[in-house]
Amino acid sequence: MTTPGSGASMAVPEQLHPRRTASAQALTWQTLGAAFVLLGGAVAAVTGPLSLTKGSWAAAYLVLVCGVPQYLMGRLTHRGPATPTGWWMLAGWNLGNAAVVCGTLLRAPYLVDAGGVLLWGCLVAVLVGLLRRPPREIVHALTSLQRWLLIAAVVVLLISVPVGLLLAHLRAG
């Protein structure tokens, strides 16, 4: 350990630097979101040559549901403090999406339902957070129009979850 004033930097516990932790959390959201967008593009590229029957659905789902919303959540929270809730939501979002994709490909509608419930819960939490007074860091990062557009996007996703669950049951039957 160094003494104060010796010019060497002292190690400071990560808990005392919430911005560093928040950046790691936001970076994780953004990285996973971007990875899903790229994966969706790769699936789209091989759908035709490999004759994947659900390839176009999978590509669109990976980009529009797994990737873009996750990336935007990372952008939204890049200034806010890291929270255990943020990590739980990240896990819930990815587990829910994994269940939906696997359940759809396996024609297992109850697995799709389980994933849909996880996704719906995450979306409700995001919507409640956006409608309540968000932390000052988020308010400064978003214009009023951006906030309302984000709310509209969450509402569209909230509506699409039960529609997707119904379609999963109709297609499996």
LUMTIDO-645850 format. One line per field, with one value per residue: residue in three letters; x, y, z of N, C-alpha, C in turn; residue number from 1. Coordinates in nm, 4 decimals, m for minus. Each point is the difference from the previous one (the first is absolute). Layout:
<recs>
res = [ALA; ...]
neast = [X; ...]
nnorth = [Y; ...]
nup = [Z; ...]
caeast = [X; ...]
canorth = [Y; ...]
caup = [Z; ...]
ceast = [X; ...]
cnorth = [Y; ...]
cup = [Z; ...]
n = [NUM; ...]
</recs>
This chain:
<recs>
res = [MET; THR; THR; PRO; GLY; SER; GLY; ALA; SER; MET; ALA; VAL; PRO; GLU; GLN; LEU; HIS; PRO; ARG; ARG; THR; ALA; SER; ALA; GLN; ALA; LEU; THR; TRP; GLN; THR; LEU; GLY; ALA; ALA; PHE; VAL; LEU; LEU; GLY; GLY; ALA; VAL; ALA; ALA; VAL; THR; GLY; PRO; LEU; SER; LEU; THR; LYS; GLY; SER; TRP; ALA; ALA; ALA; TYR; LEU; VAL; LEU; VAL; CYS; GLY; VAL; PRO; GLN; TYR; LEU; MET; GLY; ARG; LEU; THR; HIS; ARG; GLY; PRO; ALA; THR; PRO; THR; GLY; TRP; TRP; MET; LEU; ALA; GLY; TRP; ASN; LEU; GLY; ASN; ALA; ALA; VAL; VAL; CYS; GLY; THR; LEU; LEU; ARG; ALA; PRO; TYR; LEU; VAL; ASP; ALA; GLY; GLY; VAL; LEU; LEU; TRP; GLY; CYS; LEU; VAL; ALA; VAL; LEU; VAL; GLY; LEU; LEU; ARG; ARG; PRO; PRO; ARG; GLU; ILE; VAL; HIS; ALA; LEU; THR; SER; LEU; GLN; ARG; TRP; LEU; LEU; ILE; ALA; ALA; VAL; VAL; VAL; LEU; LEU; ILE; SER; VAL; PRO; VAL; GLY; LEU; LEU; LEU; ALA; HIS; LEU; ARG; ALA; GLY]
neast = [0.0852; m0.0448; 0.0839; m0.0928; m0.0093; 0.0093; m0.1120; 0.0034; m0.0729; m0.1009; m0.0068; m0.1083; m0.0720; m0.0452; m0.0427; 0.1180; 0.0040; m0.1196; 0.0682; 0.1076; m0.0709; m0.0551; 0.1202; 0.0422; m0.0990; 0.0146; 0.1298; m0.0353; m0.0935; 0.0836; 0.0963; m0.0823; m0.0507; 0.1197; 0.0361; m0.1169; 0.0265; 0.1274; m0.0407; m0.0920; 0.0969; 0.0755; m0.1009; m0.0233; 0.1305; m0.0183; m0.1053; 0.0256; 0.1322; m0.0356; m0.0874; 0.0325; m0.0925; 0.0599; 0.0868; m0.0944; m0.0847; 0.0897; 0.0331; m0.1263; m0.0292; 0.1098; m0.0324; m0.1306; 0.0145; 0.0928; 0.0320; m0.0857; m0.1045; 0.0756; 0.0348; m0.1254; m0.0293; 0.1000; m0.0466; m0.1192; 0.0603; 0.0642; m0.0869; m0.0998; m0.0310; 0.0989; m0.0938; m0.0275; m0.0974; 0.0954; 0.0757; m0.0994; m0.0221; 0.1301; 0.0084; m0.1021; 0.0515; 0.1229; m0.0361; m0.0766; 0.0924; 0.0894; m0.0878; m0.0231; 0.1268; 0.0454; m0.0946; 0.0278; 0.1310; m0.0266; m0.0779; 0.0531; m0.1315; 0.0100; 0.1031; m0.0691; m0.1023; 0.0863; 0.0547; m0.1212; m0.0236; 0.1187; m0.0185; m0.1223; 0.0490; 0.1006; m0.0857; m0.0782; 0.1073; 0.0364; m0.1225; m0.0086; 0.1226; m0.0459; m0.1094; 0.0748; 0.0303; 0.0591; 0.1106; 0.0555; 0.0884; m0.1098; m0.0607; 0.1214; 0.0043; m0.1274; m0.0367; m0.0948; 0.0306; 0.1297; m0.0309; m0.0820; 0.0978; 0.0822; m0.0835; m0.0162; 0.1320; 0.0084; m0.0930; 0.0626; 0.1144; m0.0574; m0.0499; 0.1219; 0.0298; m0.1188; 0.0181; 0.1272; m0.0446; m0.0991; 0.0817; 0.0787; m0.1110; m0.0374; 0.1273; 0.0023; m0.1207]
nnorth = [m0.1180; 0.1003; 0.0946; 0.0755; 0.0545; m0.1335; 0.0414; m0.1096; m0.0605; 0.0236; m0.1278; 0.0266; m0.0480; m0.0972; m0.0350; 0.0555; m0.0743; 0.0518; 0.1051; m0.0501; m0.0300; 0.1211; 0.0427; m0.0829; 0.0422; 0.1271; m0.0173; m0.0716; 0.0887; 0.0994; m0.0643; m0.0447; 0.1228; 0.0541; m0.0908; 0.0252; 0.1270; m0.0183; m0.0692; 0.0937; 0.0850; m0.0710; m0.0090; 0.1281; 0.0091; m0.0862; 0.0763; 0.0735; 0.0142; 0.0140; 0.0727; 0.0954; m0.0840; 0.0091; m0.0031; 0.0396; m0.0842; m0.0973; 0.0318; 0.0158; m0.1122; m0.0585; 0.0626; m0.0188; m0.1193; m0.0832; 0.0500; 0.0579; m0.0597; m0.1086; 0.0278; 0.0314; m0.1099; m0.0555; 0.0549; m0.0432; m0.1096; 0.0488; 0.0897; m0.0836; m0.0086; m0.0862; m0.0880; m0.0670; 0.0906; 0.0852; m0.0633; 0.0039; 0.1262; 0.0189; m0.0663; 0.0669; 0.1107; m0.0387; m0.0367; 0.1075; 0.0726; m0.0581; 0.0139; 0.1234; 0.0249; m0.0582; 0.0568; 0.1069; m0.0132; m0.0286; 0.1032; 0.0682; 0.0166; m0.0981; m0.0384; 0.0208; m0.0595; m0.0915; m0.0041; m0.0097; m0.0813; m0.0565; m0.0029; m0.0441; m0.0783; m0.0278; m0.0155; m0.0650; m0.0621; m0.0144; m0.0378; m0.0704; m0.0435; m0.0136; m0.0557; m0.0635; 0.0777; m0.0052; m0.0689; 0.1000; m0.0995; m0.0755; 0.0849; 0.0254; m0.1330; 0.0114; 0.0311; 0.0890; 0.0377; m0.0102; 0.0601; 0.0820; 0.0140; 0.0060; 0.0820; 0.0631; m0.0087; 0.0333; 0.0921; 0.0298; m0.0086; 0.0766; 0.0670; 0.0026; 0.0064; 0.0454; 0.0880; 0.0140; 0.0084; 0.0764; 0.0682; m0.0039; 0.0234; 0.0974; 0.0368; m0.0169; 0.0502]
nup = [0.0000; m0.0700; 0.0295; 0.0624; m0.1190; m0.0074; m0.0576; 0.0721; m0.0905; 0.0806; 0.0281; m0.0697; 0.1018; m0.0818; 0.1208; 0.0172; m0.1094; 0.0310; m0.0490; 0.0626; 0.1087; m0.0038; m0.0290; 0.0931; 0.0775; m0.0300; 0.0152; 0.1045; 0.0362; m0.0245; 0.0615; 0.0939; 0.0106; m0.0097; 0.0896; 0.0607; m0.0201; 0.0325; 0.1062; 0.0184; m0.0267; 0.0821; 0.0855; m0.0222; 0.0119; 0.0984; 0.0222; m0.1068; 0.0054; 0.1273; m0.0673; 0.0832; 0.0413; 0.1155; m0.0992; m0.0836; 0.0603; 0.0055; m0.1259; m0.0362; 0.0631; m0.0478; m0.1113; m0.0260; 0.0533; m0.0432; m0.1181; m0.0827; 0.0591; m0.0053; m0.1236; m0.0289; 0.0685; m0.0645; m0.1110; 0.0373; 0.0406; m0.1069; 0.0415; 0.0030; 0.1273; 0.0118; m0.0296; 0.1110; 0.0032; m0.0364; 0.0888; 0.0912; m0.0390; 0.0001; 0.1135; 0.0523; m0.0548; 0.0334; 0.1226; 0.0102; m0.0583; 0.0781; 0.0980; m0.0422; m0.0242; 0.1099; 0.0723; m0.0712; 0.0055; 0.1280; m0.0375; 0.1003; m0.0195; 0.0875; m0.0725; m0.1111; 0.0628; 0.0459; m0.1203; m0.0518; 0.1017; m0.0174; m0.1306; 0.0199; 0.0952; m0.0810; m0.0990; 0.0852; 0.0460; m0.1275; m0.0351; 0.1111; m0.0263; m0.1230; 0.0500; 0.0898; 0.0978; m0.1191; 0.0285; 0.0644; 0.0172; 0.0153; 0.0829; 0.0459; m0.0014; 0.0386; m0.1221; 0.0136; m0.1236; 0.0320; 0.1125; m0.0650; m0.0867; 0.1030; 0.0613; m0.1161; m0.0118; 0.1278; m0.0220; m0.1128; 0.0659; 0.0942; m0.1021; m0.0529; 0.1283; 0.0432; m0.0974; 0.0321; 0.1250; m0.0407; m0.0774; 0.1061; 0.0706; m0.0828; m0.0081; 0.1318; m0.0068]
caeast = [m0.0852; 0.0794; m0.0388; m0.0542; 0.0962; 0.1189; m0.0108; m0.0539; m0.1449; m0.0447; m0.1121; m0.1248; m0.0998; m0.0909; m0.1254; 0.0115; m0.0027; m0.1202; 0.0041; 0.0731; m0.0915; m0.1089; 0.0524; 0.0105; m0.1355; m0.0496; 0.0790; m0.0483; m0.1269; 0.0275; 0.0762; m0.0912; m0.0944; 0.0692; 0.0295; m0.1238; m0.0252; 0.0912; m0.0442; m0.1184; 0.0481; 0.0617; m0.1095; m0.0659; 0.0878; 0.0041; m0.1357; m0.0293; 0.0874; m0.0187; m0.1442; m0.0521; m0.1416; m0.0302; 0.1174; m0.0320; m0.0591; 0.1065; 0.0846; m0.0733; m0.0153; 0.1302; 0.0319; m0.1013; m0.0424; 0.1165; 0.1120; m0.0193; m0.0430; 0.1068; 0.1007; m0.0543; m0.0003; 0.1377; 0.0221; m0.0818; 0.0505; 0.1451; 0.0374; m0.0650; 0.0755; m0.0239; m0.0865; m0.0289; m0.1173; 0.0473; 0.0591; m0.1094; m0.0749; 0.0837; m0.0125; m0.1376; m0.0206; 0.0688; m0.0623; m0.1306; 0.0198; 0.0496; m0.1147; m0.0890; 0.0633; 0.0058; m0.1370; m0.0531; 0.0677; m0.0346; m0.1470; m0.0354; m0.0636; 0.0071; 0.1311; m0.0197; m0.0770; 0.0890; 0.0838; m0.0844; m0.0288; 0.1220; 0.0135; m0.1069; 0.0360; 0.1081; m0.0557; m0.0819; 0.0940; 0.0566; m0.1056; m0.0232; 0.1145; m0.0068; m0.1139; 0.0329; 0.1068; 0.1278; 0.1158; 0.0405; 0.0954; m0.0741; m0.0772; 0.0909; 0.0472; m0.1101; m0.0935; m0.1376; m0.0443; 0.0655; m0.0626; m0.1315; 0.0207; 0.0394; m0.1220; m0.0811; 0.0626; m0.0250; m0.1420; m0.0133; 0.0531; m0.0927; m0.1143; 0.0434; 0.0280; m0.1144; m0.0276; 0.0971; m0.0336; m0.1166; 0.0487; 0.0790; m0.0937; m0.0714; 0.0922; 0.0403; m0.1166]
canorth = [0.1180; 0.1218; 0.1048; 0.1157; 0.0994; m0.0605; 0.0052; m0.1254; m0.0072; m0.1012; m0.0808; 0.0366; m0.1033; 0.0316; 0.0530; 0.1442; 0.0586; m0.0522; 0.0221; m0.1110; m0.1131; 0.0286; m0.0154; m0.1430; m0.0506; 0.0535; m0.0599; m0.1369; 0.0100; 0.0422; m0.1033; m0.1102; 0.0479; 0.0058; m0.1378; m0.0582; 0.0604; m0.0665; m0.1386; 0.0032; 0.0196; m0.1252; m0.0947; 0.0425; m0.0313; m0.1446; m0.0544; m0.0508; m0.1108; m0.1199; m0.0307; 0.0016; 0.0361; 0.1097; 0.0862; 0.1427; 0.0378; 0.0028; 0.1167; 0.1203; m0.0030; 0.0280; 0.1416; 0.0943; m0.0233; m0.0282; 0.0908; 0.1457; 0.0502; m0.0199; 0.1026; 0.1291; 0.0045; 0.0314; 0.1422; 0.0764; m0.0102; 0.0187; 0.0983; m0.0313; m0.0911; m0.1432; m0.0513; m0.1432; m0.0141; 0.0040; m0.1298; m0.0971; 0.0241; m0.0493; m0.1463; m0.0340; 0.0303; m0.0985; m0.1311; 0.0041; m0.0103; m0.1351; m0.0904; 0.0242; m0.0516; m0.1465; m0.0514; 0.0143; m0.0939; m0.1369; m0.0090; m0.0220; 0.1269; 0.0337; 0.0612; 0.1368; 0.0709; 0.0327; 0.1105; 0.1178; 0.0539; 0.0696; 0.1224; 0.0926; 0.0554; 0.0979; 0.1170; 0.0744; 0.0703; 0.1125; 0.0993; 0.0654; 0.0875; 0.1152; 0.0844; 0.0671; 0.0984; m0.0714; 0.0680; 0.1226; m0.0308; m0.0470; 0.1131; 0.0855; m0.0719; m0.0143; 0.1105; m0.0415; m0.0787; m0.1302; m0.0763; m0.0452; m0.1015; m0.1216; m0.0515; m0.0573; m0.1252; m0.0997; m0.0367; m0.0877; m0.1307; m0.0592; m0.0517; m0.1085; m0.1246; m0.0934; m0.0384; m0.1040; m0.1219; m0.0586; m0.0577; m0.1199; m0.1089; m0.0339; m0.0685; m0.1285; m0.0890]
caup = [0.0000; m0.0088; 0.0929; m0.0692; m0.0439; m0.0590; m0.1442; m0.0522; 0.0208; 0.0946; m0.0473; 0.0650; m0.0268; m0.1103; 0.0538; 0.0156; m0.1337; m0.0663; m0.1452; m0.0594; 0.0016; m0.0933; m0.1350; m0.0269; m0.0198; m0.1267; m0.1070; m0.0156; m0.0735; m0.1369; m0.0693; m0.0312; m0.1006; m0.1293; m0.0411; m0.0526; m0.1310; m0.0933; m0.0135; m0.0852; m0.1368; m0.0451; m0.0234; m0.1239; m0.1131; m0.0293; m0.0054; m0.1342; m0.0419; 0.0829; m0.0018; 0.1368; m0.0107; 0.0922; 0.0015; m0.0096; 0.1291; 0.1000; m0.0259; 0.0410; 0.1458; 0.0611; m0.0169; 0.0479; 0.1386; 0.0849; m0.0152; 0.0032; 0.1317; 0.0985; m0.0266; 0.0426; 0.1468; 0.0389; m0.0283; 0.0937; 0.1373; 0.0048; 0.1020; 0.1264; 0.0863; m0.0169; 0.1048; m0.0100; m0.0859; m0.1380; m0.0338; m0.0058; m0.1233; m0.1091; 0.0014; m0.0366; m0.1411; m0.0824; 0.0219; m0.0651; m0.1444; m0.0302; 0.0100; m0.1146; m0.1222; 0.0090; m0.0033; m0.1359; m0.0888; 0.0416; 0.0043; 0.1403; 0.0342; 0.1417; 0.0175; m0.0512; 0.1032; 0.1117; m0.0454; m0.0148; 0.1334; 0.0432; m0.0798; 0.0352; 0.1308; m0.0215; m0.0685; 0.0967; 0.0889; m0.0747; m0.0189; 0.1293; 0.0226; m0.0894; 0.0345; 0.1252; m0.0202; m0.0118; 0.0594; m0.0683; m0.1062; m0.1168; m0.0516; m0.0759; m0.1178; m0.0940; m0.0197; 0.0260; m0.1150; 0.0064; 0.1093; m0.0433; m0.1037; 0.0703; 0.0634; m0.1072; m0.0422; 0.1052; m0.0091; m0.1176; 0.0385; 0.0969; m0.0757; m0.0885; 0.0736; m0.0027; m0.1390; m0.0323; 0.0739; m0.0676; m0.1264; 0.0309; 0.0278; m0.1240; m0.0908; 0.0574; 0.0008]
ceast = [0.0894; m0.0497; m0.0551; 0.1107; 0.1233; m0.0053; m0.0542; m0.1496; m0.0332; m0.1144; m0.1234; m0.1027; m0.0988; m0.1317; 0.0045; m0.0001; m0.1220; 0.0030; 0.0754; m0.0908; m0.1130; 0.0481; 0.0117; m0.1378; m0.0545; 0.0740; m0.0435; m0.1301; 0.0279; 0.0720; m0.0893; m0.1010; 0.0624; 0.0307; m0.1239; m0.0365; 0.0891; m0.0399; m0.1243; 0.0366; 0.0617; m0.1063; m0.0726; 0.0841; m0.0013; m0.1378; m0.0315; 0.0867; m0.0207; m0.1467; m0.0571; m0.1446; m0.0373; 0.1145; m0.0328; m0.0652; 0.1103; 0.0890; m0.0686; m0.0125; 0.1312; 0.0351; m0.0990; m0.0421; 0.1195; 0.1009; m0.0269; m0.0496; 0.1088; 0.1105; m0.0492; m0.0061; 0.1399; 0.0327; m0.0748; 0.0624; 0.1481; 0.0443; m0.0586; 0.0826; m0.0343; m0.0848; m0.0128; m0.1202; 0.0407; 0.0609; m0.1069; m0.0812; 0.0788; m0.0117; m0.1400; m0.0273; 0.0629; m0.0550; m0.1367; 0.0122; 0.0492; m0.1155; m0.0947; 0.0600; 0.0024; m0.1396; m0.0619; 0.0628; m0.0353; m0.1504; m0.0484; m0.0637; 0.0070; 0.1363; m0.0034; m0.0761; 0.0894; 0.0912; m0.0785; m0.0326; 0.1211; 0.0166; m0.1034; 0.0302; 0.1101; m0.0543; m0.0871; 0.0902; 0.0608; m0.1043; m0.0289; 0.1137; m0.0033; m0.1144; 0.0166; 0.1067; 0.1341; 0.1130; 0.0451; 0.0968; m0.0703; m0.0787; 0.0885; 0.0467; m0.1083; m0.0769; m0.1390; m0.0520; 0.0621; m0.0635; m0.1348; 0.0099; 0.0407; m0.1200; m0.0887; 0.0573; m0.0236; m0.1454; m0.0237; 0.0517; m0.0917; m0.1212; 0.0401; 0.0245; m0.1223; m0.0377; 0.0948; m0.0293; m0.1188; 0.0431; 0.0808; m0.0919; m0.0742; 0.0895; 0.0391; m0.1132; m0.0339]
cnorth = [0.1238; 0.1012; 0.1177; 0.0982; m0.0587; m0.0017; m0.1281; m0.0052; m0.1141; m0.0770; 0.0371; m0.1073; 0.0460; 0.0589; 0.1519; 0.0733; m0.0513; 0.0210; m0.1136; m0.1220; 0.0221; m0.0176; m0.1472; m0.0594; 0.0461; m0.0626; m0.1440; m0.0015; 0.0317; m0.1086; m0.1176; 0.0409; 0.0031; m0.1407; m0.0668; 0.0600; m0.0662; m0.1454; m0.0076; 0.0203; m0.1260; m0.1053; 0.0356; m0.0388; m0.1477; m0.0635; m0.0621; m0.1181; m0.1288; m0.0443; m0.0107; 0.0497; 0.1157; 0.0999; 0.1473; 0.0485; 0.0143; 0.1225; 0.1277; 0.0061; 0.0365; 0.1482; 0.0880; m0.0192; m0.0249; 0.1142; 0.1460; 0.0493; m0.0118; 0.1048; 0.1363; 0.0126; 0.0305; 0.1459; 0.0869; 0.0031; 0.0307; 0.1012; m0.0324; m0.0962; m0.1453; m0.0476; m0.1513; m0.0249; 0.0001; m0.1322; m0.1075; 0.0173; m0.0493; m0.1518; m0.0425; 0.0211; m0.1080; m0.1411; m0.0071; m0.0144; m0.1381; m0.1001; 0.0167; m0.0600; m0.1531; m0.0614; 0.0089; m0.1022; m0.1456; m0.0270; m0.0393; 0.1280; 0.0368; 0.0569; 0.1441; 0.0828; 0.0429; 0.1166; 0.1289; 0.0654; 0.0759; 0.1326; 0.1040; 0.0658; 0.1043; 0.1275; 0.0844; 0.0789; 0.1210; 0.1097; 0.0753; 0.0973; 0.1247; 0.0944; 0.0700; 0.1034; m0.0722; 0.0761; 0.1182; m0.0277; m0.0428; 0.1140; 0.0900; m0.0675; m0.0098; 0.1299; m0.0541; m0.0878; m0.1392; m0.0879; m0.0543; m0.1016; m0.1331; m0.0635; m0.0668; m0.1336; m0.1104; m0.0463; m0.0927; m0.1403; m0.0699; m0.0613; m0.1205; m0.1309; m0.0928; m0.0436; m0.1120; m0.1311; m0.0711; m0.0672; m0.1272; m0.1191; m0.0430; m0.0790; m0.1385; m0.1027; m0.0626]
cup = [0.0000; 0.1007; m0.0775; m0.0358; m0.0635; m0.1519; m0.0610; 0.0288; 0.0947; m0.0618; 0.0805; m0.0336; m0.1068; 0.0501; 0.0139; m0.1335; m0.0756; m0.1506; m0.0695; m0.0073; m0.0990; m0.1424; m0.0363; m0.0266; m0.1344; m0.1175; m0.0257; m0.0788; m0.1472; m0.0798; m0.0388; m0.1066; m0.1381; m0.0511; m0.0582; m0.1358; m0.1050; m0.0236; m0.0885; m0.1456; m0.0570; m0.0293; m0.1298; m0.1214; m0.0365; m0.0130; m0.1356; m0.0387; 0.0806; 0.0066; 0.1414; m0.0036; 0.0918; 0.0081; m0.0060; 0.1285; 0.1045; m0.0184; 0.0471; 0.1520; 0.0688; m0.0082; 0.0759; 0.1451; 0.0913; m0.0027; 0.0213; 0.1359; 0.1066; m0.0170; 0.0488; 0.1516; 0.0525; m0.0228; 0.1006; 0.1383; 0.0119; 0.1046; 0.1368; 0.0831; m0.0313; 0.1166; m0.0135; m0.0911; m0.1468; m0.0438; m0.0096; m0.1276; m0.1209; m0.0103; m0.0446; m0.1477; m0.0885; 0.0190; m0.0672; m0.1508; m0.0403; 0.0038; m0.1185; m0.1273; 0.0016; m0.0086; m0.1383; m0.0937; 0.0311; m0.0019; 0.1389; 0.0535; 0.1484; 0.0375; m0.0508; 0.1027; 0.1164; m0.0371; m0.0134; 0.1330; 0.0539; m0.0749; 0.0401; 0.1347; m0.0118; m0.0640; 0.0925; 0.0939; m0.0693; m0.0163; 0.1292; 0.0301; m0.0872; 0.0355; 0.1343; m0.0291; m0.0068; 0.0674; m0.0855; m0.1146; m0.1273; m0.0619; m0.0843; m0.1278; m0.1076; m0.0160; 0.0296; m0.1140; 0.0022; 0.1072; m0.0435; m0.1127; 0.0624; 0.0692; m0.1053; m0.0466; 0.1023; m0.0052; m0.1194; 0.0332; 0.1003; m0.0694; m0.0843; 0.0736; 0.0011; m0.1418; m0.0415; 0.0712; m0.0641; m0.1307; 0.0239; 0.0259; m0.1270; m0.0957; 0.0508; m0.0102; m0.1276]
n = [1; 2; 3; 4; 5; 6; 7; 8; 9; 10; 11; 12; 13; 14; 15; 16; 17; 18; 19; 20; 21; 22; 23; 24; 25; 26; 27; 28; 29; 30; 31; 32; 33; 34; 35; 36; 37; 38; 39; 40; 41; 42; 43; 44; 45; 46; 47; 48; 49; 50; 51; 52; 53; 54; 55; 56; 57; 58; 59; 60; 61; 62; 63; 64; 65; 66; 67; 68; 69; 70; 71; 72; 73; 74; 75; 76; 77; 78; 79; 80; 81; 82; 83; 84; 85; 86; 87; 88; 89; 90; 91; 92; 93; 94; 95; 96; 97; 98; 99; 100; 101; 102; 103; 104; 105; 106; 107; 108; 109; 110; 111; 112; 113; 114; 115; 116; 117; 118; 119; 120; 121; 122; 123; 124; 125; 126; 127; 128; 129; 130; 131; 132; 133; 134; 135; 136; 137; 138; 139; 140; 141; 142; 143; 144; 145; 146; 147; 148; 149; 150; 151; 152; 153; 154; 155; 156; 157; 158; 159; 160; 161; 162; 163; 164; 165; 166; 167; 168; 169; 170; 171; 172; 173]
</recs>
